[in-house]
Structure formats: C-alpha cells, structure tokens
Amino acid sequence: MIYLERSITKKLVELYSQFPAVFLTGPRQSGKSTLLAHTFPDHAYYSLEDVDTRKFAIEDPRGFLESCGNRVILDEVQRAPDLFSYLQAKIDAANTPGMYLLSGSQNFLMLKGISQSLAGRVGILSLPPLALDEMQKGGFFPQSAESWIVHGCYPRAITTKIPPTNFYPNYLRTYVERDVRNETAVRDILRFETFLTACAARVGSLINLSDLGRDIGADARTIASWLSILEESYVAFRLTPYYRNVGNRHVKTAKLYFYDTGLLCSLLGIETEADLVSSKRFGALFENAVIVEKRKQIYNQGKVPKMFFWRNDGNKEKEVDLVLKQSLDRLELFEIKLSQTANQSHLEAMRLFARKSSARCSQKVVYRGDDLRSTNGPSFLNWQSISSW
C-alpha cells in the first residue's frame, strides 16, 4: 500500500526522544501501525490482534516482554491489559526514552491502564484520518468538496481507491464486532447499530438524550453510555457550547459530529456525490467536514482541541459554527457555509459574538467555492484552502 507522510510524525519523534513509552491512539485504520513501523523500522513489531501473540502476552506477560527486547512496537496493546503493570516495571528499571511504542484503536481499556500504571512515563498522541494537507502532499487531493465528503479520509480507502460502498460497510462491521461487542458492556448490537444511524441523522444538531433514546427504545442513561463509546473509539465527538463572558443566557447542550464524513455518509445511505448534493443534510455534512479538518490539524500538532460553538440566546440564526480557543484571551471564529459564493452577510453572527466577547476574535468564513484564492481579504476561505490554514 502507498505510504503517505503524516503531519504528526515530527511530534511523534519528539515525544519518542523524551518518554520511555509513546502511546498513539486514534480511529481504527487511521494508519497508526503503518506510521509507527515506517518511522521506527528498527523496532520489533508485535500485534496483539494476532491470536498466538495475544495468548503469550496474556498468559505470561513478563516472559512476553522479556522476549520482545527494549525497542518494540506493541499494536492494539489494550487486548492484553495486564501488560501495563509489567511495562511499568520494565520502564522503571531502565528509564530510557523510546523503549515502547504503543498503539490502540480505542480508549476503552487503554487510558485506564495508562492512568493506573504509566502516568508520567508515556507521551500520548491521537492520529486522526488523513487531513487535506496530507492528501495534497501525497497526490490524493479530492477533486471536489462532494468527493471529499463522500469518500472520507481513511488512508487505505484513499490510496487503494476502494469505493465507499465497499469500504465503509466492512469498516462498520469490524468496528461493531471487534471493538463494541468484544471490548464494552454492549450486548444489544442490533440496537447499537440503530443508535449509530440515529446519531448520523442528528449530525450538527443539539443532542437530546431523551429524544434519541425514545427513537431507538433505550433510556437516557444507556444513550449517554453509548455516546461515550463513540467518543472513546474516535467515531464521533461532541462540540460543547462556548459561553464565557458572551451574553447572559446560554445553550448548554452539545452538538454531535463524526471523525469521518465517509463513514457518516455510509450510515445515512449516501453512496454517491449526486446523492449528497440532493440530500437535505448536505449543509450539515459540509460543516462536519470543515470542523473535523480543523480538529485533525490540532491533533497533528500534538495538542488537545479546544473547540466550541456559540448560539446567541438559543437563536439558531445567530450562531457561530466553530469557536477555537487559541489562548486565554484570543479566539478564532469560523462560520461554515455551503454557498459557493462568499458573502459579507456571513460575518454577522461572528461580529455579534465579537461585540459581546471580551476576547480578541479573528473571523473567518469557510465556503464551498472552487476558487483557490481568498476572497475579500483574509476573512474568507474556500474549502480547498483549509490545508494551508
């Protein structure tokens, strides 16, 4: 398979030189194993998804680690959770940077093991699916916004040109069977799949746990638990409202977005670009694509995203789609429009926010135009210029 250079590599190498262990997490098939093997070719590689390897690691963790040596990649390490305690002993005995490179496609057990055994000994990074700048450098930049949204950004799907109708149903089947069924307390898998589709139908909307539960026949507590599973396995994330020093009454409910729009389209039954254009959810899907692109850029810098939305006193007409906290007193505002033409009226909500806020605010409109140049100065960006933000 073609290897695409990943923007997070610089940060990965930096943490490798500083910590005895580095943990690389992210969605299934985001390229974690490939990145580690390509960046550290001299390290021995062991996948805990291999039955014999996992059996050895579970039954004799001390013997397994002794056989691996002190320069090793352990992939899907959460499948042998008792290893974390033994890793701690090995790390404390040697205290050498770059001993262990750990990866996992979910946080169900991983972060628990790290917090209990490896706190202060491990650097943590999240690898998202491909960002636009990575696709551009590799020669796989999407031909249109519609293609970008429908095909998604998983490396294997992009580089091998697997049709979305083949890739995503199999991806979902693997996710539900391996990650959800095997690693969580979820037993009603059919209802969980219905829940996934119901979440996709609400992308970009405020999350009402009671309404969502009523639609699929589950209580709000179950829905909250399942939403946490989607977040911990990097399928979806919540965007919380921003309200510090802005206005008097605030929306407190979060919005839901997906880490990959190809997966989102598959859940919604959108198979082609024509399906997308005719869909009433086109605008929400474009908004999702832009927001998650910014999230990818932040992850690739080794940082934790501080992202919000803002709605003026519950008035959807006065809403800022994305509020990015750059520092204590500096915010970056984004209004995301499906329109192919930049319009000064798109700045209204952000101007209102800026008047109400005590922070310094930069304002940007992202629109669906194809012109590669910025329009009307730095406040307007087309979707193709996102990679150069």
C-alpha positions, 0 to 999 in steps of 0.5 A: 500500500502507498505510504503517505507522510503524516503531519504528526510524525515530527511530534511523534519523534519528539515525544519518542526522544523524551518518554520511555513509552509513546502511546498513539491512539486514534480511529481504527485504520487511521494508519497508526501501525503503518506510521509507527513501523515506517518511522521506527523500522528498527523496532520489533513489531508485535500485534496483539490482534494476532491470536498466538501473540495475544495468548503469550502476552496474556498468559505470561506477560513478563516472559512476553516482554522479556522476549520482545527486547527494549525497542518494540512496537506493541499494536492494539496493546489494550487486548492484553491489559495486564501488560501495563503493570509489567511495562511499568516495571520494565520502564522503571528499571531502565528509564530510557526514552523510546523503549515502547511504542504503543498503539490502540484503536480505542480508549476503552481499556487503554487510558485506564491502564495508562492512568493506573500504571504509566502516568508520567512515563508515556507521551500520548498522541491521537492520529486522526484520518488523513487531513487535506494537507496530507492528501495534497502532499501525497497526490490524493487531493479530492477533486471536489468538496462532494468527493471529499465528503463522500469518500472520507479520509481513511488512508487505505480507502484513499490510496487503494481507491476502494469505493465507499460502498465497499469500504465503509460497510466492512469498516462498520462491521469490524468496528461493531464486532471487534471493538463494541461487542468484544471490548464494552458492556454492549450486548444489544448490537442490533440496537447499537447499530440503530443508535449509530444511524440515529446519531448520523441523522442528528449530525450538527444538531443539539443532542437530546438524550431523551429524544434519541433514546425514545427513537431507538427504545433505550433510556437516557442513561444507556444513550449517554453510555453509548455516546461515550463509546463513540467518543472513546473509539474516535467515531464521533465527538461532541462540540460543547457550547462556548459561553464565557463572558458572551451574553447572559443566557446560554445553550448548554447542550452539545452538538454531535459530529463524526471523525469521518464524513465517509463513514457518516455518509455510509450510515445515512445511505449516501453512496454517491456525490449526486446523492449528497448534493440532493440530500437535505443534510448536505449543509450539515455534512459540509460543516462536519467536514470543515470542523473535523479538518480543523480538529485533525490539524490540532491533533497533528500538532500534538495538542488537545482541541479546544473547540466550541460553538456559540448560539446567541440566546438559543437563536439558531440564526445567530450562531457561530459554527466553530469557536477555537480557543487559541489562548486565554484571551484570543479566539478564532471564529469560523462560520461554515457555509455551503454557498459557493459564493462568499458573502459579507452577510456571513460575518454577522453572527461572528461580529455579534459574538465579537461585540459581546466577547471580551476576547480578541476574535479573528473571523473567518468564513469557510465556503464551498467555492472552487476558487483557490484564492481568498476572497475579500481579504483574509476573512474568507476561505474556500474549502480547498484552502483549509490545508494551508490554514 
